[in-house]
Amino acid sequence: MRKPNGYYKPFENVKQELTTIIQELSHFPTQIELKEKGLNSLATAISKCHGGFPLVREKMNTELLRKPNRHYEDFENVEKELTPIIQELGHFPTQNELNERGLSGLVMGILRCHKGLNAVRVKMGYEPLQKPNGYYESFENIEKELNPVIKELGHFPTAKELEEKRLSGLKFAIIKHHKGLNAARKRMGYEPLQKPNGYYESFENIEKELNPVIKELGHFPTHQELGEMGLSGLIGGIYNHHKGLNAARKRMGYEPLQKPDRYYEFFENIEKELNPVIQQLGHFPTHRELLKKGLSGLVNGIHHNHKGLNSVKNRMGYELSHKLKDNYKSWETVEKELTPIINGLGHFPTHRELLKKGLSGLVRGIYKYHAGLNAVREKMGFNNETKELENLLSAYVGDGR
């Protein structure tokens, strides 16, 4: 007989209905058993109105859910609780099956004291459950593993909660194959978690996010590996607040990565370094953006070997954005453009070196707004050269000052 709306809101009605079922089954019913009896509304009311199955069990005193302190440290107690369930099911229970029976306390005891359900299976003489190769590459399997955890917690789990449940393998699989927990949250219809303002300014938080990645990979991650794992926020935090990935490596006690000799002479290496930056920013980076990310080595490699950033941008198929004529009026702009070139060359550039790098716009700006190359040399603290270079450059630029 169908119950009127709101019938199960008073606990007395829930208790009355459950008493009859308990007498029939000789145990407190699971959610599945209630649904099999057509009592979906009762199951829903227990979950939504009365705190869930474990709490209702406790209220009705059908089983003492609170175990004495350190109860599950004794493996005999774990075995004693599992044996009747194994006999009932005809197989060793899964975590999902234990949770459905309201035995989350037993599950947590197994996870905290006995290295997880698989370890207990083995200790009790059962074959360990092995995931088939490629199991976690299917997002359907990720959902299948996450759903009972979500059901138990009442929310999408954090990385820390998965680790506490000894599900670090699941967490790493989500990072490796499905672009991280936030991407999985979104794909399953949950709002992505936002880091609080200033979160990545603390190096402690950078370490906290990098350590599980290092543990999984077996080495300090590259820019590309972090990008493939969907950790662009972490990448941005490292570059914006901690002087780049190499500086973070060093600070965490790893040897900084050194590029092999002539590394930047090969255009494919330039592309390999630029692509994750482009992916993160959503556009081809400016000179300033690369420097801000601590990529002065890449900037120098581009200028020294590939005729400057505009030339690389063009070669990679991006539309060139020409500087406004008045851009070089700013001394700061001129100085910022010259600094990585000087660092790369080891000396103040000649006009020919600037032209070779495709920087004729900078050259013209220097002569139009800053009294020529020698004046700029002097202003930046370098000794004056002979007037010969300036005269040559004047002839090249013409009378457009």
Beta strands, then each sheet from edge to edge (+ up, - down):
end
